[in-house]
Every structure is written in C-alpha cells, then in structure tokens.
Amino acid sequence: MFGFSLTKILFTLAVVVIVWQGYKWLGRMQTRRDAIAREGAPGTGRGGRAAAAAPSPAEVEDMVECTVCGAFVPARGAVSCGRGECPYPG
Ligand SMILES: [Zn+2]
C-alpha cells in the first residue's frame, strides 16, 4: 500500500523546504522591520513595536466628546451631529 515514488518524495521535500525557507524569510523581514522601526524614530525609542505602530504626531487629531450626543468628533473642524443642542456648528 505504500506507493512512494521518488517523485513524490522529492516533491514533498521541496514543499517542506519552500515552507521552511518562507518562514525564515518572514522572520528576517520581521526582524528588519523592527530594527528599522527602532532606528528610524530616534528619541521616541523605548516603545519598540508600539511606538512604530503609532502614527506620527502630525497625523494625530485630538478628539473631543460631544456633551449632547456623546460622539467623539475632531477638535478642529468639529461638525454637529444633527441634534438641536449639539454645541458644534453644522
Ligand atoms: Zn453632538
């Protein structure tokens, strides 16, 4: 019942090697990304992965909570949610 052929064995070995190399490649990419993230943001350090994932300060927008509807809207350019008592224009 063991229908092993050289072709099947070689194919299986090839698949194993490809997957193994793929994982090694992914690991290298991850390591390199972490290194770039650490070195690319001097001064912000110490956060490592978390700091790298955070957007730059220029992209961060302060959000304020509407006292009427409770929705968070951008502090700059806030627009009304549509309710009458909403403190924002719109
Ligand atoms: Zn509102």
PDB file of the backbone (N, CA, C, O) and the ligand in Angstrom, with CONECT records:
HET     ZN  A 101       1
ATOM      1  N   MET A   1       0.816  -1.210   0.000  1.00  0.00           N
ATOM      2  CA  MET A   1       0.000   0.000   0.000  1.00  0.00           C
ATOM      3  C   MET A   1       0.852   1.265   0.000  1.00  0.00           C
ATOM      4  O   MET A   1       0.323   2.366  -0.147  1.00  0.00           O
ATOM      5  N   PHE A   2       2.136   1.122   0.160  1.00  0.00           N
ATOM      6  CA  PHE A   2       2.987   2.298   0.203  1.00  0.00           C
ATOM      7  C   PHE A   2       3.463   2.645  -1.190  1.00  0.00           C
ATOM      8  O   PHE A   2       4.457   2.118  -1.692  1.00  0.00           O
ATOM      9  N   GLY A   3       2.711   3.559  -1.800  1.00  0.00           N
ATOM     10  CA  GLY A   3       3.036   3.899  -3.180  1.00  0.00           C
ATOM     11  C   GLY A   3       4.032   5.025  -3.290  1.00  0.00           C
ATOM     12  O   GLY A   3       3.874   5.922  -4.119  1.00  0.00           O
ATOM     13  N   PHE A   4       5.051   4.987  -2.468  1.00  0.00           N
ATOM     14  CA  PHE A   4       6.057   6.048  -2.550  1.00  0.00           C
ATOM     15  C   PHE A   4       6.835   5.948  -3.849  1.00  0.00           C
ATOM     16  O   PHE A   4       7.286   4.878  -4.256  1.00  0.00           O
ATOM     17  N   SER A   5       6.971   7.057  -4.457  1.00  0.00           N
ATOM     18  CA  SER A   5       7.851   7.107  -5.620  1.00  0.00           C
ATOM     19  C   SER A   5       8.867   8.209  -5.375  1.00  0.00           C
ATOM     20  O   SER A   5       8.645   9.098  -4.553  1.00  0.00           O
ATOM     21  N   LEU A   6       9.944   8.150  -6.069  1.00  0.00           N
ATOM     22  CA  LEU A   6      10.988   9.160  -5.898  1.00  0.00           C
ATOM     23  C   LEU A   6      10.433  10.552  -6.157  1.00  0.00           C
ATOM     24  O   LEU A   6      10.786  11.516  -5.478  1.00  0.00           O
ATOM     25  N   THR A   7       9.551  10.638  -7.157  1.00  0.00           N
ATOM     26  CA  THR A   7       8.978  11.939  -7.496  1.00  0.00           C
ATOM     27  C   THR A   7       8.177  12.516  -6.333  1.00  0.00           C
ATOM     28  O   THR A   7       8.293  13.697  -6.005  1.00  0.00           O
ATOM     29  N   LYS A   8       7.347  11.642  -5.706  1.00  0.00           N
ATOM     30  CA  LYS A   8       6.526  12.114  -4.584  1.00  0.00           C
ATOM     31  C   LYS A   8       7.407  12.552  -3.413  1.00  0.00           C
ATOM     32  O   LYS A   8       7.156  13.578  -2.780  1.00  0.00           O
ATOM     33  N   ILE A   9       8.428  11.767  -3.141  1.00  0.00           N
ATOM     34  CA  ILE A   9       9.316  12.085  -2.026  1.00  0.00           C
ATOM     35  C   ILE A   9      10.029  13.413  -2.286  1.00  0.00           C
ATOM     36  O   ILE A   9      10.127  14.261  -1.400  1.00  0.00           O
ATOM     37  N   LEU A  10      10.519  13.577  -3.499  1.00  0.00           N
ATOM     38  CA  LEU A  10      11.216  14.824  -3.839  1.00  0.00           C
ATOM     39  C   LEU A  10      10.258  16.002  -3.769  1.00  0.00           C
ATOM     40  O   LEU A  10      10.618  17.076  -3.287  1.00  0.00           O
ATOM     41  N   PHE A  11       9.034  15.796  -4.252  1.00  0.00           N
ATOM     42  CA  PHE A  11       8.048  16.875  -4.222  1.00  0.00           C
ATOM     43  C   PHE A  11       7.746  17.276  -2.778  1.00  0.00           C
ATOM     44  O   PHE A  11       7.689  18.462  -2.452  1.00  0.00           O
ATOM     45  N   THR A  12       7.551  16.267  -1.912  1.00  0.00           N
ATOM     46  CA  THR A  12       7.275  16.546  -0.508  1.00  0.00           C
ATOM     47  C   THR A  12       8.436  17.300   0.134  1.00  0.00           C
ATOM     48  O   THR A  12       8.234  18.265   0.871  1.00  0.00           O
ATOM     49  N   LEU A  13       9.659  16.842  -0.158  1.00  0.00           N
ATOM     50  CA  LEU A  13      10.835  17.524   0.381  1.00  0.00           C
ATOM     51  C   LEU A  13      10.886  18.972  -0.114  1.00  0.00           C
ATOM     52  O   LEU A  13      11.197  19.888   0.648  1.00  0.00           O
ATOM     53  N   ALA A  14      10.581  19.165  -1.387  1.00  0.00           N
ATOM     54  CA  ALA A  14      10.610  20.520  -1.951  1.00  0.00           C
ATOM     55  C   ALA A  14       9.607  21.422  -1.246  1.00  0.00           C
ATOM     56  O   ALA A  14       9.909  22.570  -0.923  1.00  0.00           O
ATOM     57  N   VAL A  15       8.395  20.885  -1.008  1.00  0.00           N
ATOM     58  CA  VAL A  15       7.372  21.685  -0.327  1.00  0.00           C
ATOM     59  C   VAL A  15       7.842  22.050   1.075  1.00  0.00           C
ATOM     60  O   VAL A  15       7.709  23.193   1.511  1.00  0.00           O
ATOM     61  N   VAL A  16       8.400  21.050   1.784  1.00  0.00           N
ATOM     62  CA  VAL A  16       8.872  21.303   3.146  1.00  0.00           C
ATOM     63  C   VAL A  16       9.946  22.391   3.138  1.00  0.00           C
ATOM     64  O   VAL A  16       9.916  23.315   3.951  1.00  0.00           O
ATOM     65  N   VAL A  17      10.892  22.268   2.211  1.00  0.00           N
ATOM     66  CA  VAL A  17      11.985  23.248   2.158  1.00  0.00           C
ATOM     67  C   VAL A  17      11.446  24.635   1.819  1.00  0.00           C
ATOM     68  O   VAL A  17      11.885  25.629   2.398  1.00  0.00           O
ATOM     69  N   ILE A  18      10.491  24.710   0.880  1.00  0.00           N
ATOM     70  CA  ILE A  18       9.947  26.016   0.485  1.00  0.00           C
ATOM     71  C   ILE A  18       9.236  26.674   1.676  1.00  0.00           C
ATOM     72  O   ILE A  18       9.420  27.862   1.943  1.00  0.00           O
ATOM     73  N   VAL A  19       8.421  25.879   2.384  1.00  0.00           N
ATOM     74  CA  VAL A  19       7.706  26.439   3.543  1.00  0.00           C
ATOM     75  C   VAL A  19       8.698  26.887   4.610  1.00  0.00           C
ATOM     76  O   VAL A  19       8.551  27.956   5.203  1.00  0.00           O
ATOM     77  N   TRP A  20       9.709  26.056   4.844  1.00  0.00           N
ATOM     78  CA  TRP A  20      10.719  26.361   5.859  1.00  0.00           C
ATOM     79  C   TRP A  20      11.449  27.652   5.488  1.00  0.00           C
ATOM     80  O   TRP A  20      11.612  28.539   6.326  1.00  0.00           O
ATOM     81  N   GLN A  21      11.883  27.752   4.246  1.00  0.00           N
ATOM     82  CA  GLN A  21      12.581  28.966   3.804  1.00  0.00           C
ATOM     83  C   GLN A  21      11.655  30.178   3.872  1.00  0.00           C
ATOM     84  O   GLN A  21      12.080  31.290   4.184  1.00  0.00           O
ATOM     85  N   GLY A  22      10.375  29.935   3.573  1.00  0.00           N
ATOM     86  CA  GLY A  22       9.404  31.031   3.644  1.00  0.00           C
ATOM     87  C   GLY A  22       9.301  31.580   5.053  1.00  0.00           C
ATOM     88  O   GLY A  22       9.272  32.794   5.259  1.00  0.00           O
ATOM     89  N   TYR A  23       9.245  30.669   6.032  1.00  0.00           N
ATOM     90  CA  TYR A  23       9.165  31.119   7.420  1.00  0.00           C
ATOM     91  C   TYR A  23      10.435  31.870   7.826  1.00  0.00           C
ATOM     92  O   TYR A  23      10.376  32.882   8.524  1.00  0.00           O
ATOM     93  N   LYS A  24      11.584  31.356   7.376  1.00  0.00           N
ATOM     94  CA  LYS A  24      12.844  32.035   7.689  1.00  0.00           C
ATOM     95  C   LYS A  24      12.850  33.440   7.093  1.00  0.00           C
ATOM     96  O   LYS A  24      13.298  34.399   7.720  1.00  0.00           O
ATOM     97  N   TRP A  25      12.337  33.534   5.854  1.00  0.00           N
ATOM     98  CA  TRP A  25      12.301  34.831   5.170  1.00  0.00           C
ATOM     99  C   TRP A  25      11.372  35.792   5.914  1.00  0.00           C
ATOM    100  O   TRP A  25      11.696  36.965   6.103  1.00  0.00           O
ATOM    101  N   LEU A  26      10.201  35.271   6.337  1.00  0.00           N
ATOM    102  CA  LEU A  26       9.270  36.115   7.083  1.00  0.00           C
ATOM    103  C   LEU A  26       9.900  36.604   8.382  1.00  0.00           C
ATOM    104  O   LEU A  26       9.740  37.763   8.766  1.00  0.00           O
ATOM    105  N   GLY A  27      10.620  35.700   9.056  1.00  0.00           N
ATOM    106  CA  GLY A  27      11.289  36.070  10.302  1.00  0.00           C
ATOM    107  C   GLY A  27      12.316  37.162  10.078  1.00  0.00           C
ATOM    108  O   GLY A  27      12.422  38.107  10.861  1.00  0.00           O
ATOM    109  N   ARG A  28      13.086  37.018   8.975  1.00  0.00           N
ATOM    110  CA  ARG A  28      14.081  38.055   8.661  1.00  0.00           C
ATOM    111  C   ARG A  28      13.408  39.385   8.380  1.00  0.00           C
ATOM    112  O   ARG A  28      13.883  40.430   8.825  1.00  0.00           O
ATOM    113  N   MET A  29      12.294  39.351   7.637  1.00  0.00           N
ATOM    114  CA  MET A  29      11.581  40.594   7.316  1.00  0.00           C
ATOM    115  C   MET A  29      11.098  41.269   8.597  1.00  0.00           C
ATOM    116  O   MET A  29      11.203  42.485   8.758  1.00  0.00           O
ATOM    117  N   GLN A  30      10.561  40.438   9.513  1.00  0.00           N
ATOM    118  CA  GLN A  30      10.043  40.984  10.769  1.00  0.00           C
ATOM    119  C   GLN A  30      11.175  41.612  11.570  1.00  0.00           C
ATOM    120  O   GLN A  30      11.028  42.707  12.112  1.00  0.00           O
ATOM    121  N   THR A  31      12.315  40.907  11.641  1.00  0.00           N
ATOM    122  CA  THR A  31      13.459  41.432  12.381  1.00  0.00           C
ATOM    123  C   THR A  31      13.922  42.746  11.783  1.00  0.00           C
ATOM    124  O   THR A  31      14.221  43.696  12.506  1.00  0.00           O
ATOM    125  N   ARG A  32      13.980  42.796  10.435  1.00  0.00           N
ATOM    126  CA  ARG A  32      14.460  44.006   9.781  1.00  0.00           C
ATOM    127  C   ARG A  32      13.480  45.161  10.015  1.00  0.00           C
ATOM    128  O   ARG A  32      13.888  46.301  10.235  1.00  0.00           O
ATOM    129  N   ARG A  33      12.174  44.845   9.964  1.00  0.00           N
ATOM    130  CA  ARG A  33      11.170  45.890  10.192  1.00  0.00           C
ATOM    131  C   ARG A  33      11.302  46.460  11.609  1.00  0.00           C
ATOM    132  O   ARG A  33      11.221  47.671  11.817  1.00  0.00           O
ATOM    133  N   ASP A  34      11.509  45.545  12.591  1.00  0.00           N
ATOM    134  CA  ASP A  34      11.675  46.010  13.964  1.00  0.00           C
ATOM    135  C   ASP A  34      12.900  46.899  14.087  1.00  0.00           C
ATOM    136  O   ASP A  34      12.863  47.927  14.763  1.00  0.00           O
ATOM    137  N   ALA A  35      13.999  46.499  13.426  1.00  0.00           N
ATOM    138  CA  ALA A  35      15.235  47.274  13.500  1.00  0.00           C
ATOM    139  C   ALA A  35      15.028  48.651  12.889  1.00  0.00           C
ATOM    140  O   ALA A  35      15.469  49.655  13.448  1.00  0.00           O
ATOM    141  N   ILE A  36      14.355  48.701  11.738  1.00  0.00           N
ATOM    142  CA  ILE A  36      14.094  49.986  11.087  1.00  0.00           C
ATOM    143  C   ILE A  36      13.198  50.838  11.974  1.00  0.00           C
ATOM    144  O   ILE A  36      13.403  52.046  12.098  1.00  0.00           O
ATOM    145  N   ALA A  37      12.210  50.210  12.585  1.00  0.00           N
ATOM    146  CA  ALA A  37      11.298  50.966  13.436  1.00  0.00           C
ATOM    147  C   ALA A  37      12.038  51.559  14.627  1.00  0.00           C
ATOM    148  O   ALA A  37      11.769  52.686  15.044  1.00  0.00           O
ATOM    149  N   ARG A  38      12.993  50.766  15.177  1.00  0.00           N
ATOM    150  CA  ARG A  38      13.746  51.270  16.325  1.00  0.00           C
ATOM    151  C   ARG A  38      14.678  52.402  15.930  1.00  0.00           C
ATOM    152  O   ARG A  38      14.761  53.426  16.608  1.00  0.00           O
ATOM    153  N   GLU A  39      15.387  52.196  14.806  1.00  0.00           N
ATOM    154  CA  GLU A  39      16.389  53.182  14.411  1.00  0.00           C
ATOM    155  C   GLU A  39      15.770  54.355  13.662  1.00  0.00           C
ATOM    156  O   GLU A  39      16.346  55.443  13.638  1.00  0.00           O
ATOM    157  N   GLY A  40      14.622  54.152  13.058  1.00  0.00           N
ATOM    158  CA  GLY A  40      14.013  55.192  12.236  1.00  0.00           C
ATOM    159  C   GLY A  40      13.371  56.290  13.040  1.00  0.00           C
ATOM    160  O   GLY A  40      13.100  57.365  12.504  1.00  0.00           O
ATOM    161  N   ALA A  41      13.118  56.055  14.313  1.00  0.00           N
ATOM    162  CA  ALA A  41      12.448  57.052  15.138  1.00  0.00           C
ATOM    163  C   ALA A  41      13.299  57.366  16.359  1.00  0.00           C
ATOM    164  O   ALA A  41      12.947  56.970  17.470  1.00  0.00           O
ATOM    165  N   PRO A  42      14.418  58.074  16.176  1.00  0.00           N
ATOM    166  CA  PRO A  42      15.267  58.385  17.330  1.00  0.00           C
ATOM    167  C   PRO A  42      14.535  59.308  18.300  1.00  0.00           C
ATOM    168  O   PRO A  42      13.762  60.177  17.898  1.00  0.00           O
ATOM    169  N   GLY A  43      14.799  59.097  19.579  1.00  0.00           N
ATOM    170  CA  GLY A  43      14.159  59.951  20.571  1.00  0.00           C
ATOM    171  C   GLY A  43      12.847  59.387  21.056  1.00  0.00           C
ATOM    172  O   GLY A  43      12.500  59.514  22.230  1.00  0.00           O
ATOM    173  N   THR A  44      12.116  58.761  20.147  1.00  0.00           N
ATOM    174  CA  THR A  44      10.845  58.188  20.570  1.00  0.00           C
ATOM    175  C   THR A  44      11.052  56.821  21.184  1.00  0.00           C
ATOM    176  O   THR A  44      10.177  56.320  21.891  1.00  0.00           O
ATOM    177  N   GLY A  45      12.201  56.207  20.924  1.00  0.00           N
ATOM    178  CA  GLY A  45      12.619  54.894  21.395  1.00  0.00           C
ATOM    179  C   GLY A  45      11.720  54.208  22.397  1.00  0.00           C
ATOM    180  O   GLY A  45      10.533  54.518  22.494  1.00  0.00           O
ATOM    181  N   ARG A  46      12.257  53.321  23.105  1.00  0.00           N
ATOM    182  CA  ARG A  46      11.654  52.741  24.291  1.00  0.00           C
ATOM    183  C   ARG A  46      10.268  52.158  24.062  1.00  0.00           C
ATOM    184  O   ARG A  46       9.809  51.384  24.902  1.00  0.00           O
ATOM    185  N   GLY A  47       9.599  52.472  23.013  1.00  0.00           N
ATOM    186  CA  GLY A  47       8.306  51.853  22.773  1.00  0.00           C
ATOM    187  C   GLY A  47       8.419  50.644  21.880  1.00  0.00           C
ATOM    188  O   GLY A  47       7.543  49.780  21.872  1.00  0.00           O
ATOM    189  N   GLY A  48       9.511  50.583  21.122  1.00  0.00           N
ATOM    190  CA  GLY A  48       9.720  49.461  20.233  1.00  0.00           C
ATOM    191  C   GLY A  48       8.578  49.328  19.253  1.00  0.00           C
ATOM    192  O   GLY A  48       8.291  50.257  18.498  1.00  0.00           O
ATOM    193  N   ARG A  49       7.928  48.187  19.258  1.00  0.00           N
ATOM    194  CA  ARG A  49       6.891  47.889  18.310  1.00  0.00           C
ATOM    195  C   ARG A  49       5.702  48.852  18.435  1.00  0.00           C
ATOM    196  O   ARG A  49       5.144  49.293  17.431  1.00  0.00           O
ATOM    197  N   ALA A  50       5.325  49.170  19.670  1.00  0.00           N
ATOM    198  CA  ALA A  50       4.161  50.032  19.871  1.00  0.00           C
ATOM    199  C   ALA A  50       4.417  51.419  19.306  1.00  0.00           C
ATOM    200  O   ALA A  50       3.535  52.010  18.683  1.00  0.00           O
ATOM    201  N   ALA A  51       5.625  51.942  19.519  1.00  0.00           N
ATOM    202  CA  ALA A  51       5.944  53.266  19.014  1.00  0.00           C
ATOM    203  C   ALA A  51       5.941  53.271  17.498  1.00  0.00           C
ATOM    204  O   ALA A  51       5.535  54.246  16.867  1.00  0.00           O
ATOM    205  N   ALA A  52       6.401  52.167  16.920  1.00  0.00           N
ATOM    206  CA  ALA A  52       6.451  52.095  15.467  1.00  0.00           C
ATOM    207  C   ALA A  52       5.050  52.071  14.877  1.00  0.00           C
ATOM    208  O   ALA A  52       4.818  52.580  13.780  1.00  0.00           O
ATOM    209  N   ALA A  53       4.120  51.477  15.610  1.00  0.00           N
ATOM    210  CA  ALA A  53       2.769  51.359  15.085  1.00  0.00           C
ATOM    211  C   ALA A  53       2.003  52.669  15.221  1.00  0.00           C
ATOM    212  O   ALA A  53       1.042  52.908  14.490  1.00  0.00           O
ATOM    213  N   ALA A  54       2.426  53.515  16.152  1.00  0.00           N
ATOM    214  CA  ALA A  54       1.697  54.759  16.374  1.00  0.00           C
ATOM    215  C   ALA A  54       1.939  55.728  15.224  1.00  0.00           C
ATOM    216  O   ALA A  54       3.057  55.811  14.715  1.00  0.00           O
ATOM    217  N   PRO A  55       0.932  56.445  14.816  1.00  0.00           N
ATOM    218  CA  PRO A  55       1.116  57.419  13.748  1.00  0.00           C
ATOM    219  C   PRO A  55       1.960  58.581  14.219  1.00  0.00           C
ATOM    220  O   PRO A  55       2.073  58.824  15.421  1.00  0.00           O
ATOM    221  N   SER A  56       2.548  59.296  13.288  1.00  0.00           N
ATOM    222  CA  SER A  56       3.372  60.424  13.652  1.00  0.00           C
ATOM    223  C   SER A  56       2.485  61.532  14.229  1.00  0.00           C
ATOM    224  O   SER A  56       1.294  61.593  13.924  1.00  0.00           O
ATOM    225  N   PRO A  57       3.063  62.410  15.064  1.00  0.00           N
ATOM    226  CA  PRO A  57       2.255  63.445  15.718  1.00  0.00           C
ATOM    227  C   PRO A  57       1.444  64.284  14.738  1.00  0.00           C
ATOM    228  O   PRO A  57       0.345  64.732  15.064  1.00  0.00           O
ATOM    229  N   ALA A  58       1.976  64.495  13.549  1.00  0.00           N
ATOM    230  CA  ALA A  58       1.269  65.324  12.579  1.00  0.00           C
ATOM    231  C   ALA A  58      -0.054  64.707  12.156  1.00  0.00           C
ATOM    232  O   ALA A  58      -0.979  65.410  11.749  1.00  0.00           O
ATOM    233  N   GLU A  59      -0.135  63.375  12.255  1.00  0.00           N
ATOM    234  CA  GLU A  59      -1.354  62.712  11.810  1.00  0.00           C
ATOM    235  C   GLU A  59      -2.373  62.555  12.929  1.00  0.00           C
ATOM    236  O   GLU A  59      -3.526  62.195  12.690  1.00  0.00           O
ATOM    237  N   VAL A  60      -1.930  62.831  14.163  1.00  0.00           N
ATOM    238  CA  VAL A  60      -2.833  62.621  15.282  1.00  0.00           C
ATOM    239  C   VAL A  60      -3.768  63.811  15.420  1.00  0.00           C
ATOM    240  O   VAL A  60      -3.345  64.966  15.377  1.00  0.00           O
ATOM    241  N   GLU A  61      -5.023  63.507  15.584  1.00  0.00           N
ATOM    242  CA  GLU A  61      -6.020  64.555  15.728  1.00  0.00           C
ATOM    243  C   GLU A  61      -6.672  64.420  17.097  1.00  0.00           C
ATOM    244  O   GLU A  61      -7.085  63.327  17.486  1.00  0.00           O
ATOM    245  N   ASP A  62      -6.765  65.524  17.825  1.00  0.00           N
ATOM    246  CA  ASP A  62      -7.440  65.493  19.109  1.00  0.00           C
ATOM    247  C   ASP A  62      -8.934  65.304  18.884  1.00  0.00           C
ATOM    248  O   ASP A  62      -9.541  65.912  18.002  1.00  0.00           O
ATOM    249  N   MET A  63      -9.496  64.442  19.713  1.00  0.00           N
ATOM    250  CA  MET A  63     -10.931  64.206  19.606  1.00  0.00           C
ATOM    251  C   MET A  63     -11.594  64.750  20.870  1.00  0.00           C
ATOM    252  O   MET A  63     -11.062  64.615  21.972  1.00  0.00           O
ATOM    253  N   VAL A  64     -12.738  65.352  20.699  1.00  0.00           N
ATOM    254  CA  VAL A  64     -13.492  65.828  21.850  1.00  0.00           C
ATOM    255  C   VAL A  64     -14.869  65.161  21.835  1.00  0.00           C
ATOM    256  O   VAL A  64     -15.429  64.863  20.780  1.00  0.00           O
ATOM    257  N   GLU A  65     -15.386  64.941  23.032  1.00  0.00           N
ATOM    258  CA  GLU A  65     -16.662  64.265  23.112  1.00  0.00           C
ATOM    259  C   GLU A  65     -17.792  65.282  23.121  1.00  0.00           C
ATOM    260  O   GLU A  65     -17.778  66.231  23.906  1.00  0.00           O
ATOM    261  N   CYS A  66     -18.736  65.088  22.277  1.00  0.00           N
ATOM    262  CA  CYS A  66     -19.911  65.958  22.252  1.00  0.00           C
ATOM    263  C   CYS A  66     -20.709  65.713  23.524  1.00  0.00           C
ATOM    264  O   CYS A  66     -21.035  64.573  23.857  1.00  0.00           O
ATOM    265  N   THR A  67     -21.021  66.805  24.236  1.00  0.00           N
ATOM    266  CA  THR A  67     -21.713  66.655  25.520  1.00  0.00           C
ATOM    267  C   THR A  67     -23.164  66.230  25.340  1.00  0.00           C
ATOM    268  O   THR A  67     -23.788  65.723  26.272  1.00  0.00           O
ATOM    269  N   VAL A  68     -23.690  66.434  24.158  1.00  0.00           N
ATOM    270  CA  VAL A  68     -25.092  66.100  23.917  1.00  0.00           C
ATOM    271  C   VAL A  68     -25.256  64.664  23.446  1.00  0.00           C
ATOM    272  O   VAL A  68     -26.022  63.883  24.012  1.00  0.00           O
ATOM    273  N   CYS A  69     -24.515  64.341  22.396  1.00  0.00           N
ATOM    274  CA  CYS A  69     -24.720  63.021  21.797  1.00  0.00           C
ATOM    275  C   CYS A  69     -23.666  62.013  22.226  1.00  0.00           C
ATOM    276  O   CYS A  69     -23.831  60.812  22.014  1.00  0.00           O
ATOM    277  N   GLY A  70     -22.567  62.502  22.839  1.00  0.00           N
ATOM    278  CA  GLY A  70     -21.544  61.581  23.306  1.00  0.00           C
ATOM    279  C   GLY A  70     -20.628  61.082  22.206  1.00  0.00           C
ATOM    280  O   GLY A  70     -19.749  60.258  22.461  1.00  0.00           O
ATOM    281  N   ALA A  71     -20.815  61.559  21.006  1.00  0.00           N
ATOM    282  CA  ALA A  71     -19.953  61.121  19.910  1.00  0.00           C
ATOM    283  C   ALA A  71     -18.628  61.858  19.975  1.00  0.00           C
ATOM    284  O   ALA A  71     -18.581  63.025  20.366  1.00  0.00           O
ATOM    285  N   PHE A  72     -17.558  61.186  19.597  1.00  0.00           N
ATOM    286  CA  PHE A  72     -16.254  61.834  19.555  1.00  0.00           C
ATOM    287  C   PHE A  72     -16.056  62.442  18.173  1.00  0.00           C
ATOM    288  O   PHE A  72     -16.187  61.771  17.149  1.00  0.00           O
ATOM    289  N   VAL A  73     -15.738  63.726  18.175  1.00  0.00           N
ATOM    290  CA  VAL A  73     -15.539  64.430  16.912  1.00  0.00           C
ATOM    291  C   VAL A  73     -14.168  65.084  16.955  1.00  0.00           C
ATOM    292  O   VAL A  73     -13.658  65.352  18.042  1.00  0.00           O
ATOM    293  N   PRO A  74     -13.555  65.348  15.805  1.00  0.00           N
ATOM    294  CA  PRO A  74     -12.259  66.032  15.792  1.00  0.00           C
ATOM    295  C   PRO A  74     -12.383  67.409  16.417  1.00  0.00           C
ATOM    296  O   PRO A  74     -13.334  68.140  16.138  1.00  0.00           O
ATOM    297  N   ALA A  75     -11.399  67.775  17.285  1.00  0.00           N
ATOM    298  CA  ALA A  75     -11.458  69.065  17.962  1.00  0.00           C
ATOM    299  C   ALA A  75     -11.454  70.203  16.951  1.00  0.00           C
ATOM    300  O   ALA A  75     -12.147  71.206  17.123  1.00  0.00           O
ATOM    301  N   ARG A  76     -10.658  70.032  15.881  1.00  0.00           N
ATOM    302  CA  ARG A  76     -10.654  71.039  14.825  1.00  0.00           C
ATOM    303  C   ARG A  76     -11.665  70.634  13.768  1.00  0.00           C
ATOM    304  O   ARG A  76     -11.683  69.492  13.307  1.00  0.00           O
ATOM    305  N   GLY A  77     -12.480  71.558  13.404  1.00  0.00           N
ATOM    306  CA  GLY A  77     -13.441  71.274  12.342  1.00  0.00           C
ATOM    307  C   GLY A  77     -14.547  70.340  12.777  1.00  0.00           C
ATOM    308  O   GLY A  77     -15.070  69.563  11.978  1.00  0.00           O
ATOM    309  N   ALA A  78     -14.907  70.421  14.070  1.00  0.00           N
ATOM    310  CA  ALA A  78     -15.990  69.578  14.548  1.00  0.00           C
ATOM    311  C   ALA A  78     -17.307  70.029  13.917  1.00  0.00           C
ATOM    312  O   ALA A  78     -17.569  71.222  13.765  1.00  0.00           O
ATOM    313  N   VAL A  79     -18.102  69.072  13.565  1.00  0.00           N
ATOM    314  CA  VAL A  79     -19.409  69.403  12.989  1.00  0.00           C
ATOM    315  C   VAL A  79     -20.503  68.796  13.843  1.00  0.00           C
ATOM    316  O   VAL A  79     -20.291  67.816  14.557  1.00  0.00           O
ATOM    317  N   SER A  80     -21.659  69.391  13.755  1.00  0.00           N
ATOM    318  CA  SER A  80     -22.798  68.946  14.547  1.00  0.00           C
ATOM    319  C   SER A  80     -23.227  67.544  14.161  1.00  0.00           C
ATOM    320  O   SER A  80     -23.100  67.110  13.016  1.00  0.00           O
ATOM    321  N   CYS A  81     -23.742  66.853  15.173  1.00  0.00           N
ATOM    322  CA  CYS A  81     -24.258  65.524  14.909  1.00  0.00           C
ATOM    323  C   CYS A  81     -25.681  65.613  14.371  1.00  0.00           C
ATOM    324  O   CYS A  81     -26.257  64.610  13.948  1.00  0.00           O
ATOM    325  N   GLY A  82     -26.237  66.804  14.389  1.00  0.00           N
ATOM    326  CA  GLY A  82     -27.578  66.962  13.847  1.00  0.00           C
ATOM    327  C   GLY A  82     -28.617  67.241  14.920  1.00  0.00           C
ATOM    328  O   GLY A  82     -29.729  67.665  14.607  1.00  0.00           O
ATOM    329  N   ARG A  83     -28.269  67.010  16.178  1.00  0.00           N
ATOM    330  CA  ARG A  83     -29.236  67.277  17.243  1.00  0.00           C
ATOM    331  C   ARG A  83     -29.261  68.774  17.541  1.00  0.00           C
ATOM    332  O   ARG A  83     -28.268  69.472  17.332  1.00  0.00           O
ATOM    333  N   GLY A  84     -30.362  69.247  18.015  1.00  0.00           N
ATOM    334  CA  GLY A  84     -30.547  70.668  18.224  1.00  0.00           C
ATOM    335  C   GLY A  84     -29.585  71.267  19.212  1.00  0.00           C
ATOM    336  O   GLY A  84     -29.081  72.368  18.993  1.00  0.00           O
ATOM    337  N   GLU A  85     -29.313  70.557  20.321  1.00  0.00           N
ATOM    338  CA  GLU A  85     -28.473  71.111  21.377  1.00  0.00           C
ATOM    339  C   GLU A  85     -26.994  70.908  21.125  1.00  0.00           C
ATOM    340  O   GLU A  85     -26.179  71.327  21.947  1.00  0.00           O
ATOM    341  N   CYS A  86     -26.622  70.300  20.051  1.00  0.00           N
ATOM    342  CA  CYS A  86     -25.216  69.995  19.785  1.00  0.00           C
ATOM    343  C   CYS A  86     -24.407  71.291  19.751  1.00  0.00           C
ATOM    344  O   CYS A  86     -24.771  72.226  19.037  1.00  0.00           O
ATOM    345  N   PRO A  87     -23.305  71.358  20.522  1.00  0.00           N
ATOM    346  CA  PRO A  87     -22.511  72.587  20.602  1.00  0.00           C
ATOM    347  C   PRO A  87     -21.690  72.890  19.351  1.00  0.00           C
ATOM    348  O   PRO A  87     -21.079  73.955  19.262  1.00  0.00           O
ATOM    349  N   TYR A  88     -21.666  72.012  18.425  1.00  0.00           N
ATOM    350  CA  TYR A  88     -20.827  72.249  17.259  1.00  0.00           C
ATOM    351  C   TYR A  88     -21.634  72.761  16.076  1.00  0.00           C
ATOM    352  O   TYR A  88     -22.806  72.419  15.916  1.00  0.00           O
ATOM    353  N   PRO A  89     -21.006  73.572  15.260  1.00  0.00           N
ATOM    354  CA  PRO A  89     -21.723  74.128  14.099  1.00  0.00           C
ATOM    355  C   PRO A  89     -21.956  73.065  13.041  1.00  0.00           C
ATOM    356  O   PRO A  89     -21.242  72.064  12.976  1.00  0.00           O
ATOM    357  N   GLY A  90     -22.913  73.286  12.256  1.00  0.00           N
ATOM    358  CA  GLY A  90     -23.129  72.344  11.171  1.00  0.00           C
ATOM    359  C   GLY A  90     -24.603  72.269  10.871  1.00  0.00           C
ATOM    360  O   GLY A  90     -25.015  71.526   9.980  1.00  0.00           O
TER     361      GLY A  90
HETATM  362 ZN    ZN A 101     -23.439  66.217  19.011  1.00  0.00          ZN2+
END
